Amino acid sequence: MAESPHHYNLRIHTLIVSISLIIFFPILPLTTCNSVHDLLRSRGLPAGIFPQNVKSYDLDQNDHLQVYLEEPCEAKFETRVFFESVVRANLSYGGLIGLEGLSQEELFLWLPVKGIKVIDPSSGLILFDIGLAFKQLSLSLFEEPPICFPKVVQLENYGRKELGFQNLQR
């Protein structure tokens, strides 16, 4: 029994659509979030993990996240944190794992943050993996993206005056 022209055209159309999806799907954006802060919220994380001055971000099909900041900078949650100009992590629901490019000050030492996890949002806590231990912080500290100051500017504007370096230069 011969195929009707209508069935033949339908098969060709289906084949063309299937091939088009296979070819063009990888270049379609994997997320419709406008900002990294929206992306974090959609993945069960607070928006304030990354500062306001994020230029852009990339998220690949393996959930590898790269966040690009205008420049390296310092912000404050409970303690000071330092963001390099590129921060990388694997994004999962409620967590950033294998984090690179973020350090936190603990007892005058800068320790790399290895991961961030919200295990139970109802607990109101977020965990920072600082390698040696996990630090629990209040989720409320991360509701809004913090202001992040370039480290050099922060030292010039705050450190010298507070430490009296200007008086030593005279």
C-alpha positions as protocol buffer text, in pm:
chain_id: "A"
residue {
  index: 1
  type: MET
  ca { x: 0 y: 0 z: 0 }
}
residue {
  index: 2
  type: ALA
  ca { x: 150 y: 336 z: -103 }
}
residue {
  index: 3
  type: GLU
  ca { x: 178 y: 632 z: 133 }
}
residue {
  index: 4
  type: SER
  ca { x: -42 y: 929 z: 59 }
}
residue {
  index: 5
  type: PRO
  ca { x: 135 y: 1258 z: -23 }
}
residue {
  index: 6
  type: HIS
  ca { x: -11 y: 1407 z: 298 }
}
residue {
  index: 7
  type: HIS
  ca { x: 156 y: 1142 z: 522 }
}
residue {
  index: 8
  type: TYR
  ca { x: 485 y: 1179 z: 334 }
}
residue {
  index: 9
  type: ASN
  ca { x: 484 y: 1562 z: 386 }
}
residue {
  index: 10
  type: LEU
  ca { x: 398 y: 1516 z: 755 }
}
residue {
  index: 11
  type: ARG
  ca { x: 695 y: 1281 z: 802 }
}
residue {
  index: 12
  type: ILE
  ca { x: 932 y: 1522 z: 626 }
}
residue {
  index: 13
  type: HIS
  ca { x: 801 y: 1813 z: 838 }
}
residue {
  index: 14
  type: THR
  ca { x: 846 y: 1612 z: 1159 }
}
residue {
  index: 15
  type: LEU
  ca { x: 1199 y: 1515 z: 1057 }
}
residue {
  index: 16
  type: ILE
  ca { x: 1293 y: 1877 z: 980 }
}
residue {
  index: 17
  type: VAL
  ca { x: 1154 y: 2000 z: 1315 }
}
residue {
  index: 18
  type: SER
  ca { x: 1338 y: 1724 z: 1504 }
}
residue {
  index: 19
  type: ILE
  ca { x: 1669 y: 1800 z: 1336 }
}
residue {
  index: 20
  type: SER
  ca { x: 1622 y: 2173 z: 1398 }
}
residue {
  index: 21
  type: LEU
  ca { x: 1565 y: 2113 z: 1768 }
}
residue {
  index: 22
  type: ILE
  ca { x: 1874 y: 1895 z: 1795 }
}
residue {
  index: 23
  type: ILE
  ca { x: 2090 y: 2150 z: 1614 }
}
residue {
  index: 24
  type: PHE
  ca { x: 1961 y: 2471 z: 1772 }
}
residue {
  index: 25
  type: PHE
  ca { x: 1875 y: 2355 z: 2126 }
}
residue {
  index: 26
  type: PRO
  ca { x: 2235 y: 2380 z: 2256 }
}
residue {
  index: 27
  type: ILE
  ca { x: 2255 y: 2750 z: 2168 }
}
residue {
  index: 28
  type: LEU
  ca { x: 1930 y: 2841 z: 2339 }
}
residue {
  index: 29
  type: PRO
  ca { x: 1977 y: 2992 z: 2684 }
}
residue {
  index: 30
  type: LEU
  ca { x: 1937 y: 2736 z: 2959 }
}
residue {
  index: 31
  type: THR
  ca { x: 1767 y: 2981 z: 3188 }
}
residue {
  index: 32
  type: THR
  ca { x: 1528 y: 3269 z: 3145 }
}
residue {
  index: 33
  type: CYS
  ca { x: 1653 y: 3449 z: 3455 }
}
residue {
  index: 34
  type: ASN
  ca { x: 1755 y: 3809 z: 3389 }
}
residue {
  index: 35
  type: SER
  ca { x: 2011 y: 3825 z: 3669 }
}
residue {
  index: 36
  type: VAL
  ca { x: 2221 y: 3588 z: 3872 }
}
residue {
  index: 37
  type: HIS
  ca { x: 2014 y: 3698 z: 4172 }
}
residue {
  index: 38
  type: ASP
  ca { x: 1694 y: 3573 z: 4004 }
}
residue {
  index: 39
  type: LEU
  ca { x: 1874 y: 3251 z: 3911 }
}
residue {
  index: 40
  type: LEU
  ca { x: 1976 y: 3194 z: 4273 }
}
residue {
  index: 41
  type: ARG
  ca { x: 1617 y: 3244 z: 4393 }
}
residue {
  index: 42
  type: SER
  ca { x: 1491 y: 2997 z: 4131 }
}
residue {
  index: 43
  type: ARG
  ca { x: 1737 y: 2739 z: 4267 }
}
residue {
  index: 44
  type: GLY
  ca { x: 1644 y: 2773 z: 4634 }
}
residue {
  index: 45
  type: LEU
  ca { x: 1923 y: 3011 z: 4730 }
}
residue {
  index: 46
  type: PRO
  ca { x: 1902 y: 3368 z: 4860 }
}
residue {
  index: 47
  type: ALA
  ca { x: 1973 y: 3647 z: 4610 }
}
residue {
  index: 48
  type: GLY
  ca { x: 2230 y: 3815 z: 4833 }
}
residue {
  index: 49
  type: ILE
  ca { x: 2503 y: 3556 z: 4798 }
}
residue {
  index: 50
  type: PHE
  ca { x: 2649 y: 3762 z: 4512 }
}
residue {
  index: 51
  type: PRO
  ca { x: 2693 y: 4141 z: 4529 }
}
residue {
  index: 52
  type: GLN
  ca { x: 2509 y: 4409 z: 4335 }
}
residue {
  index: 53
  type: ASN
  ca { x: 2794 y: 4475 z: 4093 }
}
residue {
  index: 54
  type: VAL
  ca { x: 2767 y: 4149 z: 3897 }
}
residue {
  index: 55
  type: LYS
  ca { x: 2830 y: 4224 z: 3528 }
}
residue {
  index: 56
  type: SER
  ca { x: 2702 y: 3894 z: 3390 }
}
residue {
  index: 57
  type: TYR
  ca { x: 2694 y: 3522 z: 3443 }
}
residue {
  index: 58
  type: ASP
  ca { x: 2710 y: 3199 z: 3243 }
}
residue {
  index: 59
  type: LEU
  ca { x: 2536 y: 2874 z: 3327 }
}
residue {
  index: 60
  type: ASP
  ca { x: 2612 y: 2573 z: 3109 }
}
residue {
  index: 61
  type: GLN
  ca { x: 2408 y: 2256 z: 3059 }
}
residue {
  index: 62
  type: ASN
  ca { x: 2602 y: 2085 z: 3342 }
}
residue {
  index: 63
  type: ASP
  ca { x: 2499 y: 2360 z: 3586 }
}
residue {
  index: 64
  type: HIS
  ca { x: 2852 y: 2502 z: 3601 }
}
residue {
  index: 65
  type: LEU
  ca { x: 2803 y: 2865 z: 3699 }
}
residue {
  index: 66
  type: GLN
  ca { x: 3049 y: 3147 z: 3630 }
}
residue {
  index: 67
  type: VAL
  ca { x: 2973 y: 3490 z: 3775 }
}
residue {
  index: 68
  type: TYR
  ca { x: 3160 y: 3792 z: 3639 }
}
residue {
  index: 69
  type: LEU
  ca { x: 3202 y: 4097 z: 3860 }
}
residue {
  index: 70
  type: GLU
  ca { x: 3316 y: 4442 z: 3751 }
}
residue {
  index: 71
  type: GLU
  ca { x: 3633 y: 4395 z: 3958 }
}
residue {
  index: 72
  type: PRO
  ca { x: 3751 y: 4211 z: 4269 }
}
residue {
  index: 73
  type: CYS
  ca { x: 3573 y: 4350 z: 4573 }
}
residue {
  index: 74
  type: GLU
  ca { x: 3493 y: 4316 z: 4941 }
}
residue {
  index: 75
  type: ALA
  ca { x: 3152 y: 4299 z: 5106 }
}
residue {
  index: 76
  type: LYS
  ca { x: 3028 y: 4226 z: 5454 }
}
residue {
  index: 77
  type: PHE
  ca { x: 2780 y: 3969 z: 5573 }
}
residue {
  index: 78
  type: GLU
  ca { x: 2855 y: 3874 z: 5932 }
}
residue {
  index: 79
  type: THR
  ca { x: 3226 y: 3899 z: 5853 }
}
residue {
  index: 80
  type: ARG
  ca { x: 3409 y: 4036 z: 5550 }
}
residue {
  index: 81
  type: VAL
  ca { x: 3408 y: 3839 z: 5226 }
}
residue {
  index: 82
  type: PHE
  ca { x: 3625 y: 3886 z: 4920 }
}
residue {
  index: 83
  type: PHE
  ca { x: 3499 y: 3820 z: 4566 }
}
residue {
  index: 84
  type: GLU
  ca { x: 3748 y: 3772 z: 4284 }
}
residue {
  index: 85
  type: SER
  ca { x: 3645 y: 3914 z: 3946 }
}
residue {
  index: 86
  type: VAL
  ca { x: 3524 y: 3565 z: 3841 }
}
residue {
  index: 87
  type: VAL
  ca { x: 3352 y: 3329 z: 4083 }
}
residue {
  index: 88
  type: ARG
  ca { x: 3287 y: 2969 z: 3974 }
}
residue {
  index: 89
  type: ALA
  ca { x: 3074 y: 2693 z: 4123 }
}
residue {
  index: 90
  type: ASN
  ca { x: 2852 y: 2401 z: 4041 }
}
residue {
  index: 91
  type: LEU
  ca { x: 2494 y: 2508 z: 4099 }
}
residue {
  index: 92
  type: SER
  ca { x: 2249 y: 2265 z: 4252 }
}
residue {
  index: 93
  type: TYR
  ca { x: 1913 y: 2323 z: 4412 }
}
residue {
  index: 94
  type: GLY
  ca { x: 1995 y: 2492 z: 4742 }
}
residue {
  index: 95
  type: GLY
  ca { x: 2370 y: 2491 z: 4695 }
}
residue {
  index: 96
  type: LEU
  ca { x: 2689 y: 2611 z: 4532 }
}
residue {
  index: 97
  type: ILE
  ca { x: 2947 y: 2333 z: 4535 }
}
residue {
  index: 98
  type: GLY
  ca { x: 3316 y: 2347 z: 4442 }
}
residue {
  index: 99
  type: LEU
  ca { x: 3317 y: 2722 z: 4482 }
}
residue {
  index: 100
  type: GLU
  ca { x: 3621 y: 2915 z: 4356 }
}
residue {
  index: 101
  type: GLY
  ca { x: 3685 y: 3288 z: 4382 }
}
residue {
  index: 102
  type: LEU
  ca { x: 3523 y: 3362 z: 4719 }
}
residue {
  index: 103
  type: SER
  ca { x: 3704 y: 3399 z: 5054 }
}
residue {
  index: 104
  type: GLN
  ca { x: 3579 y: 3480 z: 5401 }
}
residue {
  index: 105
  type: GLU
  ca { x: 3769 y: 3644 z: 5685 }
}
residue {
  index: 106
  type: GLU
  ca { x: 3785 y: 3438 z: 6004 }
}
residue {
  index: 107
  type: LEU
  ca { x: 3998 y: 3553 z: 6298 }
}
residue {
  index: 108
  type: PHE
  ca { x: 4221 y: 3769 z: 6078 }
}
residue {
  index: 109
  type: LEU
  ca { x: 4271 y: 3489 z: 5825 }
}
residue {
  index: 110
  type: TRP
  ca { x: 4122 y: 3475 z: 5477 }
}
residue {
  index: 111
  type: LEU
  ca { x: 3983 y: 3127 z: 5413 }
}
residue {
  index: 112
  type: PRO
  ca { x: 3848 y: 3007 z: 5078 }
}
residue {
  index: 113
  type: VAL
  ca { x: 3477 y: 2931 z: 5076 }
}
residue {
  index: 114
  type: LYS
  ca { x: 3444 y: 2584 z: 4921 }
}
residue {
  index: 115
  type: GLY
  ca { x: 3065 y: 2567 z: 4915 }
}
residue {
  index: 116
  type: ILE
  ca { x: 2739 y: 2729 z: 5024 }
}
residue {
  index: 117
  type: LYS
  ca { x: 2431 y: 2526 z: 5114 }
}
residue {
  index: 118
  type: VAL
  ca { x: 2077 y: 2588 z: 5232 }
}
residue {
  index: 119
  type: ILE
  ca { x: 1977 y: 2252 z: 5376 }
}
residue {
  index: 120
  type: ASP
  ca { x: 1644 y: 2351 z: 5529 }
}
residue {
  index: 121
  type: PRO
  ca { x: 1505 y: 2696 z: 5439 }
}
residue {
  index: 122
  type: SER
  ca { x: 1268 y: 2684 z: 5739 }
}
residue {
  index: 123
  type: SER
  ca { x: 1571 y: 2672 z: 5972 }
}
residue {
  index: 124
  type: GLY
  ca { x: 1669 y: 3023 z: 5862 }
}
residue {
  index: 125
  type: LEU
  ca { x: 2031 y: 2913 z: 5826 }
}
residue {
  index: 126
  type: ILE
  ca { x: 2282 y: 2895 z: 5544 }
}
residue {
  index: 127
  type: LEU
  ca { x: 2604 y: 2693 z: 5568 }
}
residue {
  index: 128
  type: PHE
  ca { x: 2941 y: 2813 z: 5442 }
}
residue {
  index: 129
  type: ASP
  ca { x: 3202 y: 2540 z: 5391 }
}
residue {
  index: 130
  type: ILE
  ca { x: 3532 y: 2710 z: 5474 }
}
residue {
  index: 131
  type: GLY
  ca { x: 3737 y: 2395 z: 5439 }
}
residue {
  index: 132
  type: LEU
  ca { x: 3817 y: 2340 z: 5804 }
}
residue {
  index: 133
  type: ALA
  ca { x: 3459 y: 2367 z: 5923 }
}
residue {
  index: 134
  type: PHE
  ca { x: 3107 y: 2470 z: 5831 }
}
residue {
  index: 135
  type: LYS
  ca { x: 2996 y: 2813 z: 5940 }
}
residue {
  index: 136
  type: GLN
  ca { x: 2624 y: 2871 z: 6001 }
}
residue {
  index: 137
  type: LEU
  ca { x: 2492 y: 3215 z: 5914 }
}
residue {
  index: 138
  type: SER
  ca { x: 2145 y: 3362 z: 5923 }
}
residue {
  index: 139
  type: LEU
  ca { x: 1964 y: 3352 z: 5588 }
}
residue {
  index: 140
  type: SER
  ca { x: 1840 y: 3704 z: 5663 }
}
residue {
  index: 141
  type: LEU
  ca { x: 2194 y: 3834 z: 5597 }
}
residue {
  index: 142
  type: PHE
  ca { x: 2154 y: 3728 z: 5233 }
}
residue {
  index: 143
  type: GLU
  ca { x: 1810 y: 3861 z: 5148 }
}
residue {
  index: 144
  type: GLU
  ca { x: 1946 y: 4148 z: 4936 }
}
residue {
  index: 145
  type: PRO
  ca { x: 2266 y: 4161 z: 4731 }
}
residue {
  index: 146
  type: PRO
  ca { x: 2534 y: 4345 z: 4931 }
}
residue {
  index: 147
  type: ILE
  ca { x: 2728 y: 4648 z: 4818 }
}
residue {
  index: 148
  type: CYS
  ca { x: 3075 y: 4535 z: 4722 }
}
residue {
  index: 149
  type: PHE
  ca { x: 3364 y: 4780 z: 4738 }
}
residue {
  index: 150
  type: PRO
  ca { x: 3688 y: 4749 z: 4544 }
}
residue {
  index: 151
  type: LYS
  ca { x: 3945 y: 4640 z: 4799 }
}
residue {
  index: 152
  type: VAL
  ca { x: 4194 y: 4919 z: 4717 }
}
residue {
  index: 153
  type: VAL
  ca { x: 3927 y: 5189 z: 4745 }
}
residue {
  index: 154
  type: GLN
  ca { x: 3804 y: 5047 z: 5071 }
}
residue {
  index: 155
  type: LEU
  ca { x: 4153 y: 5051 z: 5221 }
}
residue {
  index: 156
  type: GLU
  ca { x: 4220 y: 5405 z: 5102 }
}
residue {
  index: 157
  type: ASN
  ca { x: 3886 y: 5541 z: 5219 }
}
residue {
  index: 158
  type: TYR
  ca { x: 3866 y: 5363 z: 5551 }
}
residue {
  index: 159
  type: GLY
  ca { x: 4192 y: 5203 z: 5657 }
}
residue {
  index: 160
  type: ARG
  ca { x: 4439 y: 5489 z: 5644 }
}
residue {
  index: 161
  type: LYS
  ca { x: 4224 y: 5743 z: 5822 }
}
residue {
  index: 162
  type: GLU
  ca { x: 4120 y: 5498 z: 6090 }
}
residue {
  index: 163
  type: LEU
  ca { x: 4478 y: 5385 z: 6145 }
}
residue {
  index: 164
  type: GLY
  ca { x: 4621 y: 5736 z: 6141 }
}
residue {
  index: 165
  type: PHE
  ca { x: 4852 y: 5683 z: 5842 }
}
residue {
  index: 166
  type: GLN
  ca { x: 4790 y: 6036 z: 5717 }
}
residue {
  index: 167
  type: ASN
  ca { x: 4944 y: 6175 z: 6034 }
}
residue {
  index: 168
  type: LEU
  ca { x: 5254 y: 5961 z: 5979 }
}
residue {
  index: 169
  type: GLN
  ca { x: 5311 y: 6107 z: 5633 }
}
residue {
  index: 170
  type: ARG
  ca { x: 5362 y: 6462 z: 5766 }
}
